[in-house]
Structure formats: C-alpha cells, structure tokens
Amino acid sequence: MLQPLLRKLKAPSLVLASLLFATACATAPPRPPVQIGTGGPRVDPVTGEQMKPGDIAENEIEDLASTKPVRGDGGLIPPFMEGRDIKRAAVLLPFSHPNAQVRAEAESMLAGIELALFEYAGNSFLILPKDTAGKQSVTEARVDEALHEGADIILGPLFGDNVKAVRETANRKQVPIIAFSNDRSAAGGGAYLASISPDEEVARVMQYAAARGVRSFVFLGPASEYGRQVDSAMRYQASLQGGVVVASAFYDPAGDASAQARQIATVLQKEIERGKVAVMIPERGVKLLSVAPLLPYNGVDMRQVMLLGTSLWDDSSIWREPTLAGGLYAAPDPENLAGFRQTYQRIYGKRPTDLAAVAYDAAALSVRLAADDNMRYNGVTDPDGFMGVNGLFRFRIDGTSQRGLAVMQIQPSGVSVVEKGISVFGPGPS
C-alpha cells in the first residue's frame, strides 16, 4: 500500500519510492475562481465508503520501492506509466534537515501533497520528491536533477535563500516554482510564494480596523526580522488607509519588554483621547502572554483600544488570557480548513501543520494546471485566482500571493469569524 510505504521510507529514497499517482481525475466548477481542493474525504463511487491514499494503485504496483523508472525524451517515466502524457511536479523539501522540527514540517507538507494528489490527480501525474536537507548547494543540485527528469513545475523549496539560489535555473527552462517561504525578497523571477505572508495578514486586519474608523496604529513587537516585517507592512497599509503608525517599540525577543510597553502605553493613552486607535502585537505563545498584560498594567484601558495580532495568535493556548479578549487577527477561514484537517487526522493520526495545508493547495493547483495543460507562468498567475482549503488566493506577477483571509476574534469561548474572507477577486490586475 502506497501511504504506509511512504511513511516507512527514509528521506534519501523518496526520489524513486514516492512516485505518487491516483486513479481518477476531479473536475472543478467554472471560474471565477477555480476550485482546486476541499480537503474532504474521497468516497468510493461503488461502495460509498471513505478511501485513503493507501488504497490507490494496489492493482498496478505491488512494490513501489522496486520500481525502476526509465529516462525518456520527455523526462522520467516509471514503467507503469509508459505510453502516457506524463506531467511532473518536483517536490523540494528538507527531509533530512538537522532540526527535528523542520524535518517534521517537511514530512507533514509531503503528506498534504499526497492527499491532494489522491483527491485530484489522474494516472498521468507524477511527483518527484527531492531532499534538499535545507542546504543551498543541495537544493541547487536537486533542481538540476528535477529539470533533467522533466519536471514541469517545482513545489518548494521551504527557505527563502534556497528559493533565490534556484529560481534563475528553473526560469531558464521556463519551469515555475511554487515555494513555501514567507521571505518576500525570494519572490519573482519565476518563483511564486504560496505561504501566507505577514504582509497579507497585516493588510487584512488593518483594512478591517480602518473600515471601523481606526486611523491611528501603534506597534509593539520583537526586534526580529519578523517584527520589522510586520512594522513595515503596517506603515505601508496605514498609508493606503489614510492612517498613520504613530509609534513603534521593539523589544529584545529574549529579554524583557517592560520599558517598551510603558512607552507604548503612554502613546496609547494620548491617542485614545484623540479617537480610535489600534495596537499590533505580533508575538506568540508564552511571550505574548507576558507582553500583552503589560499594557493594562501600565494604565491602558483595553476597552478603548483595538488589539491586533497575526496568525501567531491562532493558538488555543493563548485565548484565555483576559487581555487578549476581543483581539483580532487574520487567518484562513477554519470552515474551509475543517475537511482537510479531519481527513489528515483520520489518515495520519495527528494534526497537520499550517504549511501542510499550504502544500496541499499548491499540489492541487499543480494538478489543475496539468489538467488544463497550462503548467506555465500564465497559468500560475491566473487573475481569477483559485479556491483551496486556505481560501481564495492568487499569485501576483511579482511572485507574491494575495489571499482572501478571514478576520478572527478571540472570545472567552475560543475564537470566531467576525468577517469572512472574500470569495471572488475584483477586476483589475493582481
């Protein structure tokens, strides 16, 4: 069985042993946008029973590990796929990265890709998993291999520096890259970032705030690359919304934030007297639980402040903190994600990572483009966009992505959607 076998494989053998394919094609509703995935369970049309990836292709392949693909003029061809018009997607992920958390992320992403292929791919779609180990030199070598094997599209890499290292090579062959980095500087030159960027999250939640009369914004966050990216995105969005970031304070991520919180508290108290004000705290977990209460401790009436965050707040362990009650952040609509999460949990016995859902959508998009015979740049940048388990998205010409995120609000009972994401992009260039 394919899925159990895949889980037993070591990373270096993934290139040959993970030649995934399915037995039925899925169709999508008319545009706009193109529905590329639901994440829901696939049902056997005869028995009505739910199927799983391990059920596919058992009659065609008895042992994938012994499969010996051959090299045809058009690329790598497994014996059981000879005579077909094969479309190939290379998957570049750090399966042997020295960090266990990164390895687990890569495995979860590959599992998400497997689910998408099972749900949508036909029997002429082939993936070529490649272990990058997270290293630039290895990534470059794996891209060369993938292109030699006839890859029509590349899913990955995960890290921005690795994307930058290979986008020119892929671009020379006119092979699009759908990468998973949130490093905006890695976009462009034929590389498209599928990850949900902090810029998109900030834009969504600030648009929501501005629509409710907020024009003054304040930043309190870590002195890190992530914190500065959020601050920069805030300033850009404030200018678009006719507002202003009146103050920013950065604290040492590994240190105490008391002094910066006092500074921001003073600013907030003055801004409250002038009108509506929002404060952004792009922090996570235990650190967020220590930083946020410093504002009311320093005299801020949180009932008079709109509290904003990023998807780092999409964590049930922080929702019971009283200071965060009413706080807002942007994230994919959980209703869209529910089917994917349930199917993944049922098959793999654990919760998928956020990037597993992103990888699922990237794979589903690749299958859709293959079905349309348009695995090219103009297919990837379809201005109508695509509807996946993470909601509506499309790729801009510059390689960044635009998304229809929902606005979530923290409440005593958990979180709720206070404004759903858009389901159709407006006219005009992406």
N, C-alpha and C positions, 0 to 999 in steps of 0.2 A: 504494500500500500504506500502511496506516494507521501502523504503527510507524515506518518510515523517515521518513514525512512529519512525524510528531510531533517527531522528533529535529531536523529542519531548521528548525522554527518558532521565531520569536523570541517571547519571553515575552508581549508585549502582544497577540499574535494568538491566544493559547491559548484565549481565551474561546469563539471560534467554531470554531477548527480542531481542537480536541481533543474533539469530540463522540464519545466512545468508546462502542461497543456491541459485543455479541458475538452469536453465533447459536445458542447452546444454554444451557439452564439446568442447574445442578447441584443435586442433592439432597443433604441432609445426614442422617446417621444420627439415630436418636431421641435425645432428651435423657435424662439429662444427660451431658456438656454438648453444646451444638450444635457440630458440626464445621464450621467456616467456611472452612478453607483448608489445603492441604497444600503449596502452592508447587511441586508436581511438574509435569512437562511434560504438556500436553494432547495426547491422541492422537486422530488422525482415526479414527473408528469404521469407516470403509470400507477405507482403505489401511493402517491401523496405524502410520502414520508420525507422528513428533512434529510438532506445529504450533507456530506462533509468532504473536504479536499481529499481525504484518504480514499474516498470511493471512486475517484476518477481513474480512468485508463487502465484498470487492472487487466482487462482483456487484451490490451495492446502491448503492455510492458510487464513482464514478470519480475524483472530486476533492473531498475534504473541504474544502479551502481555499475552494472556490467555493460551499459550502453556505450558504444564507441562511435561518436559522431564522425562523419566524414566531411571533408572540406570541398564544397562545390564552388563553381564560379561565382555564385551569389553570396556565399558565406557558409557557415557551419550548418550541417544537415544531419540530424540523428537518423539512423536507418529507418525508424518507423515513420519518419516524416518525409521520406524521399517522394518526389513527384508532386509535392505541394508548393504553393506560392507562400513561402515562409516569411513572416515578419518577426524581427528580432529586437528585443529590448535588453540591453546590458544593465545590470544592477550593481552599482559600485558602492559598497558599504564596508565599514571597518570591523569585520567579523573577528579578527584576531588582535584588536586593539589592546594595549596593556591595561587599560582601565576596564574593570569588570562592568561598570555601569554603561559604558559606551558599547561594549560587546552585547550586553542585554538589549540595549536600544536597537542595535543593528539587527539582532535576531527578531525582535518584535516587529520591526519595519518589514523584514523579509516575510514574516508571517502575514502581515497586512497585504503585501503584494500577492502572496499566494492566494489569499481569499478573493481578491479582485479578479485574478486570472480564473479561478474556479467558477466565479459567478458569471463572468462575461467573455472570457477568451474562447476562440474557436480552436479547432485542431490544427491550425497553421500558425499559431502564435507561440514563440519560444522565448524564454528568458535565459540570460547568460549571467548568473551571479558571479561577481568578482570581489575578492577580498582585498581591500586597499590597505588594511592594517592602520588606517588613519595617517599614513605617511605620503608625502607629496611624491617622492620618487616612485613608490609602489603604485600610486594612483596613476601616474603618467604611463607606467608600463602596462597597467591593466586596461587603460583606454586604448592603447595601441593594439592590445590583444583583441579587445571588443570590436574595434573597427576592422581588423583583419578578419574577424569571424562574421562580419556582415551586419553589425548592429545598425538598426535603423534609427534608434533613439537610445539615450542613456538616462537611466534613473539613478541619481546620485551625482557626485559624492555628498557626504554629510557636512564636511568642514569647508569654510569659505576659501582658505588658502589652496586647498586641493582643487576646488572648482576653478579658481583663477589659473591654476597650473595646466589644466587640460582643455579649457574652453576653446583656445585657439586651434589646437589639434583637431578637435571634433568639428569646429567650424569650417576648417579646410575641406572636410568631407561632407559638409552640409548636413551634419547629424546633430539634431537638437539635444541639449542637456536639460533635464528637469531635475534640479538639485534641491537639497534639503537644508541648506544653510540659511540662516537669517542675517548674514552679512551682506548688506545692500551693495557693497562695493564688488561683490562677486557676480552680480547680475550683469547681463549684457554680453555681447559678442557671441550670441547663440546659446547662452546659458540663462535659464529661467528658474526663479526661486519659488518652489512650491510651499515652503514653510510659511507659517502665519507670522508676519513680521511685527515687531513692536510698533512700527510706524502706522500700520493698518489698525492696530488695536487703539492706539492713541487717537488717530483720526476719528474712529467711530465713536468713542466715548466722549470726545470733546465736541463733536457735532451734536451729540445728544444734549450735552450741557449747554452749548450755545443756543440751541433751539428753546431752551428754558430760561433764557435771559442771562446766562453767565457770560461775562466778558473779561473778568479778572481771574487769572490762573496762577497757581503757586506750585513749585516743585520741591519735594523733599525726598531725596533718594541717595543711593550709594554712589560713591566716586569710582565708578567702574565703567567699562565700555558700554555695558547695557544701560546704566543710569544716564550716561551722557547721550546715548542714542535716543532715549525717551525724552530727555530735556530738549534736544534739538528738534524732535518731532513735534513736541508741544509748541515750541516757538513758531514753527512753520504753520501748524494748524491754527494757532491763535491769530496769526496774520490773515489767514484765509477767512476766519470767522469774525473779523473786526474786533478781536480782543487783544490781550497782551499778557505775557508772563511777567508778572510784577516782581517776582523774586525766585531764586533757585538756591538751594543749600544742599551741598554734597557732604556726606559723612563717610568715614572710613568703614568699608564693609566689614572689617574685622574688629572695629572699635566701637566706641560709644557715640550715640547720636544726640546726646542731651543738648549740647551747645547749639547745634544746627536746628533742633526742634524749638528751642527758645527763640531763635532768630525768626523762624517761620511763624511761630505763634504770635509774635509781635506784629508781623506783617498782616496776618490773617485778621487780627482784632481791628486793625485800621481799615482793612478792606471791607469787613463786614459792615462798618458804619457807612461806607460809600455805596454798597449794593451787593449783588450776588457774587460769590467767589467760590472757586473750587481748588482743592489741593490734590495733587497727584503724588502717590507714594508707591513707586514701582519696586516693591520688596516682596519677599516670600517668607513663609513658614515662621519659625521661632523669631527670626529677626524682625519681621513685620509685627509680630505680637509685642515686641519690646519697643518698637519705634512709634507706632500709631498712638498708643495711650499717652505718649509724651505731650501731645497737643492739648488734650483736655487738662492734663496735669499742669500745663503752663497757662491755663486760663481761657482756652478757646472753647466757645460754645459750639459743639459739633452739630447742633441742630440748625445752626446758621451757615454751615459750610457743606458744600457738595464734595464728598470724598470719592476720589477716583483711583483706580488701580489698573493693572494689566492682567493678562491671563495667568500671571503668577498667583493671583488670588483665587484661581479655580481649584481650590484645595479645601476640602471639608474640614480639615484640622484647624482652620483659622476662622471659620464662620461664626463661632460662638463668642468671639471677642466683642464685647459691647461697643467699643469704639468704632468697629467696622460696620455696625448696623446701619443699613441704608446705603452702604458703599456700592459703587458701580464699577463694572469693568466689562470689556468687550471680549467675546469668545464665540466659537461656533455654537449654534443652537443645539442644546442637548437632545432635543426631539429628533433632529436629523441624525445624530450620532448613536441613538439608542440601539437601532437594529445592528449596526456594526459591532458595538461593544458586546451585545448579547451573543451574537454569533461567534465572535472571537473568544469570549469567555467560555462558551459551551465547548468549543473545539480544543482550545489550548489550556483551559483550566486556570486562566489568570486574566487580569485586566490588561487591555492593550495600552501602550504608551500613546501620548498625543501624536507623536510622529508616525506611529503605526497607521493611524487614520489618514495622515497626510500621504504616506506611501501608498495606501490603498487607493486614494483618489488619483495619484499620479499614475499608478498602474492601470486603473480603469480608464483614465484618459488615453493612455497609450493604446489600449485595446480598441477604444472607439476610433482613434485616428487611423489605426491599421484597418479597421472595417471600412472606413471611408477612403482608404488608400491615400491618406494625406498625412503621413508621419514627417511633416516638414514644418518649417518655421511658420508659414501662414496658417497651418492647421493648429499649431500650439497657441497662436495669438488670435484665434477667432474672437472678434469683438463681442459676440453674443455671450461668450463665456460658457461655463459648464456647471452643472449642479451635482455635487458629490455629497459624501457623508459629512463633510465640514461646511456644507452650504455652498452658496454661489461663489464662483471665483473666475477670474480670467487673468491672462498674462499680458502685461503691457509690452510695448515694443522694446523698452529699455531692460526687460528681463525681470522686473519686479511684478508682484501679483496684487490684484485688487480683489477684495473679498466683501461678501455681504454678511458681516458678523452681527450677532445679536447683542443687545445690551442686557447684562445680568445685574441683579441687585441682591446684596446679602441681606437676609432676614433671619429672625430668631429660629425659624424652622428650616433654614437652609438658604438656597438661592432660587430666584425665579426670573423668568424672562420678562423684562419690562418693556422691551421693544424688539420685535423680531427683525432679523436681517432681511434685506431686500431679496426678492426672488427673480428680478429681471434688471439688467443693467440698462441705464438710459442711453439714448442715442449719442453718437459722437465717438471720437477715438478713445481707446483705452489708455 
